[in-house]
């Protein structure tokens, strides 16, 4: 089972979350996660088409996804949408911003709508909001994993519970993907 983690990271915080998402996915038997960092290089559209699930990640800048993530969405028109290469793949998303709220929901909504247009099946969190900084889902997101990073290097922030929430999302996506694949056989 192949799980792609497709993300953009401007300062390293979202990349750190992506690593935890991938670790969480690989905690499920038979799952292999691969990271796809959006940069200046060409994206491997064939590898993404071969994945059983794609987990999207973007920082939230000014209340929305990054410009590079948006560019990937536009590039997908010819590479994934028109040929319907992502139809019926499991999808999910995660985001990070400097502010506790930072309008992260808008970024996850953008990702979910993008996945819906691709014909994908969206998976959110099934974790009640945490009441403390030590609990999973401390920010209280349902549509995907949300994290908050202080204005500090990625080796310091986001906090462990946000990283654990990202890992939980990866595990959940891999479990749902395995369930989905069993049903197709």
RAPE-V828545 format. One record per backbone hydrogen bond with DSSP energy under -1.0 kcal/mol. CO is the residue of the C=O (numbers start at 1). NH is the residue of the N-H. If there is no record, write none. Layout:
co,nh
CO,NH
CO,NH
//
This chain:
co,nh
1,32
2,52
2,53
3,34
4,55
5,36
6,57
7,38
12,16
13,17
14,18
15,19
16,20
17,21
18,22
19,23
20,24
21,25
22,26
25,28
28,31
32,3
34,5
36,7
43,45
44,48
45,49
46,50
52,90
53,4
54,92
55,6
56,94
57,8
61,64
64,61
66,70
67,71
68,72
69,73
70,74
71,75
72,76
74,77
75,79
76,80
76,81
77,82
80,85
81,84
86,89
89,121
90,54
91,123
92,56
93,145
94,58
95,147
96,60
97,149
101,104
104,108
105,109
106,110
107,111
108,112
109,113
110,114
111,115
112,116
113,117
114,118
115,120
116,119
119,88
121,91
132,135
137,130
137,140
142,125
145,95
147,97
150,152
153,156
153,157
159,163
160,164
161,165
162,166
163,167
164,168
165,169
166,170
167,171
168,172
169,173
170,174
171,175
172,176
173,177
174,178
175,179
176,180
177,181
178,182
179,183
//
